[in-house]
Each structure stands twice: as C-alpha cells, then as structure tokens.
Amino acid sequence: MNYKDALQHEIFEIISKAAKELEVDAYVIGGYVRDHILKRGSHKDIDVVAIGSGIGLAKQVSKLLPNKPKVKVFKTYGTAMLQYKDVEIEFVGARKESYNEDSRNPIVENGSLEDDQNRRDFTINALALDLSTENYGNLLDPFNGIEDLQRQLIRTPLDPDITYSDDPLRMLRAIRFATQLNFTIDRNSLEAISSNKERIKIITKERIVVELNKILESDVPSVGFLLLEQTGLLDFILPELIALKGIDEIEGQRHKDNFYHTLEVVDNIAKHTDNLWLRWAALLHDIGKAPTKKFSKKVGWTFHGHEFVGAKMVFHLFKRLKMPLNDKMKFVQKMVFMSSRPIVLAQDIVTDSAVRRLIFDAGDYVEDLMTLCEADITTKNPKRFKKYHNNFKIVRQKIEEVETRDHVRNFQPPISGEDIMKTFNIKPSREIGQIKEAIKEAILEGDIPNEYDAAYQKMLEVGKTLGLTTEH
C-alpha cells in the first residue's frame, strides 16, 4: 500500500535526499502516519527513524534546508530535533530496548526497523512510511495496525503484559488514545493493565499528569476516567474520586453516586469550554463530599461545607501530583469553593445584593463559575432540568444588569485608606479597615451606590460611631 499523499510537505523530500546522501534508510513512523490515515487534522509533530544515526540524519537535513535550522541534540537518548516552518521533526536511530524492573528507562541498543517497530506501544503507532527514493510512501505495517485502525482497536504489538510491565506509562497512554480516538482497548490489553496497575507507582507524577490532562482535554473525558476506574489505576492516581463512589442507604434515604455524577459534569463542561483548568474544577468540584458526608433522621444525607473542604483538598492533590501551585491551582480552588453559590441563587428569588456578592467574590471568573454550575445540572427529570436552566438564564441576566449599573467586578472602594486617614487625621489603625469594610458592605447590600459622594457620607457616619471626629 502506498501513501505518497501523506508526504506532501516539502520536508519529506529533503529528508529523503539527506538519507540517500548518507546511505541510510529513513522512515516516518507513529502518530503522523496514524493521524493521516484517520484524517485527523494536520499533524505538526513528525517522528523519523533512521537505520543508523538519527542525529547524523538531522544534521544532514539541516544542511539542506535554506535557513539551516538549529539541531537540538539529546545525546543520552540518541535523538535530535529541528523545527522547519510549521512542523517539528524528531529524528531517532532505530533501536531495540530491554528494561529493568524498577525503571521505565530502557537499556538501548542499535537495531533494525523491525526492532524499532517491536518497541512501539501500540500497533496503530507502529505504522511506518518509507522515505527511500525507490519505495517512497510505501507502508510498513508488521502488526496489522491498519486493520486495528479500521476496527478502532488499541492493541500492543507484543505481549501486553510485557509491554505494560516494561513501561507502565503505556497503560495511561492506552486509555488516553482510547478516549481521544473513541477506540476500544483490546480485551487482553485491558486485563494486562489491571494486572500491572501497581507498576504505575514507578512513573513520575509529571508524566501521569500529562496523560490526565490529555484525557481531560478530550471530547468525552468520562471514557478515560471510567477506564482508569475499571482497571484500578484511578485508586493510585486520584483516590479522592474513588472515595465518591457508591450509594449509601439509611432508612430508605439514599444519595446519588457522586463519582458518576462528577463524570457527567466533566462531560457536560467539555461541550462548553476548552479551558483545561475549568475542566479540572469540574472533575474536583465534589471531592469534599466524601469526608463531609453525614446522615441525620431530620434531614437525611448532608455534605455540609463540602466546598470549603474540597477547596483545601485541591491544594494537597495538586501538591501530590506535582501540578502547578500557582494561579491555576488558585483558580481551581476558587471554582470548587464557590461551586454551589450560583446554584443556590438559581433556586431562590434572586436579589440584587446576592448577585453583587457573587460578582464581587468571583471577580473575573464569574463566567467560568456559571459555566461550571450549569454543567453541574445532571438531573434526569426534564421539568427540573428546564427549570434550573431557565433560572440560570435569569441569574446571568441579573449579573449583566447589576455589573453594568454597579461595577462590582474587581471592586475598588471609592474611598481609600489615605482618604480616611486624612479626613479623621489618624495614623494607620484598625478603624481604617472597619470603615472600608462598612463601605464595601453598604455597596454590596445596595444601601449606597458605588460612588465617591455616597461612600464619603458613609465614611463620616461610620467614623462617628467609632468615636472619630473630623475636627483637627
């Protein structure tokens, strides 16, 4: 089978020419070939295998290119990389690998193309296109990868038990590809993942998070999280989600299964946002429910304060997984902490002051918060579903009206600490904070408009109650 049409980019002709000059065989392999056959958009990463030195081929290609791009060399791995126009090409020498039990880093030796294809994680990633002038575009498919693409199947070239034990990251990659491509994992492969699940402990947290992020960025992330749960991997990676599983019943009163509810919320939000961190917030929005779950005869099942507890758990989870502890983590915390606020508003009569407080507390993220809360509606009752969504429309409208009128988002009080010190001729003190807080509360409650004159009068009034005087 010939796939010359996959090699339209001018870079392939240049690689072919460089390989001929060096008298080495070269092949395009992996994701580029797979995605071309699946017609999955344009692939910007190209992997090239040379039967010989990958670094040597990269340098030769650079010489033939008009702008002689810089070649990045990774000697330890025997790989090299260069950027040309809109594509990034990685060159590697064909190799065979063997593994020690306590590491996923292989012992590498030079090998043939067959050796190199054997070491690939899945049959669909072992497809190679010949770049030699004689067989340009010919497909080499030793494991029936084309058939697996047609059957939409994730299968390992060799015994899955060995494949996953050697490099346990491949277990996550299998689940990630199944999620991204909407493929099924071969039954033997799935069983091998379950039996090797503990091996995931040797994988660095950073690598695990890369795969989790790709699962979360998929169209239907629940596919991946259900597979992680089914294989037992989720117990090792996100035990906070496993803790949400199950339904308890006391005296005929049950609560919903918060694990499956969470996955529905993540799928819902995936339809409305590509923001990875908002998707993380959806995944973690209920993690505080497991530790706060209580039953009382009066009210049944409760999860009091689960948002507060969940927001604190976010920090520990991010820290454990070596995820960024910066503004991204704070954003997820904020979303988890505030996740019930708009829902409460959508159930009650919406007052201006409640909306002002919501805008004030959410700041720039009020839109994201509303998106999360709308995704949180997973009721199967069509009447209730419609009612909630209509109520959210009212809340959104109210947010727009109140913000246009009162400018509460990123609220800066009209009166500064300096104004207060000057007016009452006082030094920095607790009273300044009390006056500023009182002005803020009065504006949020709607007692006074968000304007200087009204705030000035409020300052005088509060100052008087605190025993402060304007007489110098």
N, C-alpha and C positions, 0 to 999 in steps of 0.2 A: 504494500500500500504506500502511495506517495502523497506527501503533504507539503509540496512546494509552496502552496498558498499560505502556509503558516510562516514562511520565511520571507515575507515581503519587505521587512525592514532592511535598509541598506547594510546594517551592521553584520548581518549573516554572511553576505558575500565577502565582506572584509575578513571575518573570522575564517571563512573557508580558504581564502587566499593565504592568510597568515599560517594556517595549519599546513597547507601544501608546501609553503616555503620552508617550514621547519620539518617537513616529512613526518607529521604526527596525525593521527586520526582524531577528529573532534565531533562532538555530538551535543545537540541541545537536549536537555533532559528535565523531567519533573513538571512543576506547576505550569510553566509556559505552554508546554505541549498539551497537558491535560485541559487547561482552560481554553485553548484554541479549539480543541475538538468539542468541548462543551459549549462553545460560543459564549464564553463568559467575559465579555468586555475586553479591553486591551490590557495586556499584562505588561507591567513596567519592569519586572524583575526577570532576568534571563539567567539560567544556570547552564554552563557549558562544561562538559567533561572532556579532558584531553587524555589520550592514551600516551602518557608521558608527563611532561611538566606543565601543569596548569599555569604556573607563574610565568614560565617562559612564553607560553602562548599569549597570555595577557599583555606582556611587554611587546611582543611582535605586533599584536593588533594595534596597540597604542602608536607604534611607529608608523603604521599605515594610515592612521586617521589624520585628517587635516589639522586638527588643533592639538594633536599629541596629548590626549588627556592623561592626568597623573594616575599611575597604577598604585593602588593601596595593596601592600603585600602582608599576608598573615602567615609568616613562616611556620609557626607551630602547627597550623592546620594544613599547610601546603596549598593555600588558596590565595587568589588575588582578585581585586575588584576594580572596575573602572566605570565611569559614567560617560555616556555618549548621547548627546541630545536628550531625548525624553526617557532613555532606558538605562538601567543599572545592570551590568553583566558581571556575574561571578564565575571565575574560572577555577577548576579543581582538577588535579590529576586523578585518573581512575585509581580506585584503591579497594583493598579488602580490609575488613575490620574484625578484631576479636575483642572481647570485653572481660574485665574483672568484675566480680560480683558486687563490689562496693562502690562502683563508679559507672556513670553513663558515658565517660570519655573513653573512646576506643583506642586500642593499640592498632596503629595504621601501617599497612604495607602497600607498596605499589601493586596494582592489579590490572586485570583486563576490564573491558566494558561489562562483561558478564558478572565479574566480581562486584563491580560498582552497582549494577542493577540489583544484584542479590542483597546489597546492604540497604537498599531503599526501604522506606517504611511501608508503603502500600503499592499494590500492583498499578494503580492509576497514576502513581508518581514515578514509576519506573519506565514510562514510555520515553523513547529517545528518537530524535530525528538526526539522520546522518548529514554532516556538513561537508563531506568529501565531494570533489567535483564530479566524480564518477557516479556516486549514489545520492546526489544532493536531494534532500527531502524524504528519503526512504525511512519508513518507520521500523524501529526495532522494538518488538513487544513480546519478550520471552515468557511473560506470566499471564497472557490474555487480559491485559489491562483494558484494551478496547472493549472487550466483552463485559468487563466489570463496569465500565462507564455506561454501557447500554443497559446493564441490569441495575445500575445505580447502587453499586455494592462496594463497601470498604473491606478490602481483604489484604492480608500481608503476603509478600512473595514467598517467604519461607514459613516454617512452623511458628504460629502466632505466639506460642508460649516462650519460644526463644527470643523472638523479635521484641516482645514487651519486657521480658526479664532483662535483656541486654540494655535496652534504653527505654525505661518506663515513661519517659515523656511522650513516647509514641502512643500510649494509651489515651492521653489527653488529646493528642493530635487526631486520633481516630474519631473521637467524639466530636471534636471541633469540625472536622471535614464532614461528618455525618450531618451536623447542624447547618453548616454553611451551604452544602450542596443538596441538602434534603435527601441524602443517601441512607441506606441501611447498613449496619455493621454485620458482617458475616457471623453466623452463629458461633462457629469455633473461636473466632476472634473475640467475640463478646464474652464467651466463657473464660478465655485466656486473660482478658482484662480483669474479670472478677477474681480469678485465682492469683493474679500478680498484683492486686491492688496495693498491698503493703509496700511494694517496691517504690511507690510514688514518694516515699519518705526520703529517697536519696536525691530527688530533684530539687533544685534551688527554688525558693519561693518566687523569685523574679520570673523564672521560666513558666511556672504554673500560672502566674497572673497574666502573662502574655496570652496564653491559651484561653483563660477565663474571659479576658477582655474580648477576644475574637468571638467566643460563643455569645457573649452579651451583645456584641455588635451585629449578630446575625438577624435575619428577618423574624425568625421564630425561636428565641433563645431557650424556651422551655424544652425543646427537643434535646438540647445538650444537657440541661440540668436534670432531666428525667433519666438520661443515660448515666450521668455521674452518680445519681442516687441508686439506680438499678444495679450498677456494677460495684457499689460500695466505696467508690473513690470520694464521694462527697463527705463521708464521715471523716476523712483525713484532711480535706481541704476547707470545707465550710460546715463544721459541726453545728454552728448556730442555726443553719437552715434545717438540718436533720432534726434538731430539737423541736421544730414547729410541726413535725409530722404527727398524724394521729388525731382521733376524735375521742374525747372522754365523755362519759355519760354518767350523771348522778341524778337520781330521782326523775328520770325521764328527760332531763335537760342536757342538751348537747351543745357544743360549739363547733364552728366549721374547722376543717383541716386547713390550718394556716400555711402549710407548706405548698399545697396545691393552689390555694388562693394566691400566694405570692407569685407562683409561676404564671398564673393568669394575668396578674397585674403587670409583670415584666413583658409578657406578650402584647398586652394592651398598649403599654407605653412605647414599645418598639414600633408601633404603627404611626406614632405621632412625633417622635424625636430621635435624632441620631446622637444626641448628647450622651456619651458613654457614662458620665458621672451621674446623670439623672437616671439612667438605666440601673446603675449600681444602687442608687437611692431606692428605686422600686424593688430591687432584689432584697434590700436590707430593711425596708420600711417597717416590717413587723417583727424583727428579731427580738425585740424586747418583750414580746408576748409570752415566750416560753418561761422566763424567770418571774413574770408578774401574774401568771395565771392562778386564779383563786375561785373557789365556789362558795356561795352563801345561799341559804334557803330563801332569803328575801329576794335577792336579785339574780340568782343563777351565776353563770360564769362571768368573771370580770378580768380585765387586764389593766388595772389602774396604773397610770404612769408609765405605760409601756414605751411611749415615745421618748420620754426622758432617759429611761434605762437603755433603750435601743440606741440613742444618740451616743451614750457613753461607750456602749459595746462597739460602735463603729470605729472609734479610736483604737481599741485593743485589737480588733480584727485587721485593720489597716496595718498596724504595727507588726502583728504576727506575720502577715503576708508580705511584709517589706514594701507596702504600697506607699505612695507619696503622703506625707503627713503635713501637707501644705493647704493652700486654699481649696484644693479639690476635695480633700478629706473634710474640711470645714463645711463645704457646700453640701456634701452627702449628710453630714451630721445635722445641719440645719434643716434639710428636707425631711429627714427621719423625725427630728424633734417637732417639726410643725405639721407633720403629715395628716393629723386629724383636724386641724383648725378649720380649713375651708369646708370639710365635711359637716362639722357642727353648724357652720353658717348656713349650709345648704339645707339643713333640716329645720332651722328656726326662721323666724321673721328676721330679715337682715337689717340691722340698724347701721346707720352711718358710722357710729363710733366703733362698732365691731369691725367694720371694713377698714376704717382708718388705722386701727391697731394691727390688722392683718398686713396692710401695706407697709406700715412702719416697721414691723418685725421682720417681714420677708424681704424688704428693700428691693434690690434689683432682681430678686429671684421669685417674685410673686407669680409671674407667668409660668415658670417651671413648677412651682408648687401647685398651681391649678391643674397643670397637665398631669402631675403625679396623682392628684386626688381624683381626677376624672378616670384615670386608669384603674384606680382602686375600686371602682364600682364593678363588682363581678356577680351581682345578683342575677339569678336566672328568672326572676319574676319580671315579665316585660313591663307591667304597670309601674313597679318600683323603679326599674331601670330608667324608664322615660321620665318619671317624676324627679329623680336625682339629677339627671342630665339637664332638665329644664331649670331646676333650682340653681345648678351651677352656671347656667347662662345668665340668670338674674344676678348672681354674685359677681360674675365677670363684668356685667354691665355696670353694676354698682361701683366696682373697683375703678372703672374708667371715669365715671361721673365724679366720684369723690376725689380721685387723684387730680383730675382737671381743675376742680374747684379749690382743693385744699393743699395740693403739692406736698403730700406727706412722705412720698418715697424719698429715701436718703435725706430725711428731715433734718434741717439745721434750725435750731430755735432762733427766732428773730432777735432775741436778747442774748448777748454774750456775757461770759463771766466778767469781762472787763467793764461792760455797761453797768453791771450790778455793783461792782467794787466802787466805781466812780460815783454812781448815784447815792450810795449809802456811806461813801467814804470809809470802806472797810478793807482789810487785807484778806488774802486767800483764806477761806474758812468753810466750815460745813454748811453754813447758811446759804452760800452761793449755790451749792449742789441742790439744796432743798428748794430754792426759788426756781432754779432751772427745771427741776423735776415737776414742780407745780405748774409751770407754764406749759411744759410738754403735755402733761395730763389734761390740762384745760383745753388745749388744742385738739388732742386726740378724742376727748369726750364731746367736742363740738361746743363747749361753753364759750370759747372765744375763737375768732378766725385766726388763721396763721399769718398775722400781720404785726408790724412793729408797734403801732399805737396801742392796739388791744393788749399785746404782750407787755408793753410798758406799764399800763394801768394795773395789769395782773401782778407785775413785779412789785409795784408800790403797795398793793393790797396785802400780798404775802409777806413782804418785808415788815409791814406794820404788825402783823400777827406774831412775827419773830422778834418784835421789840426793836427793829431797826428804824432809824429816822433819817430823813433827807437833810435835816438841819445840820450844817457843818460847824 
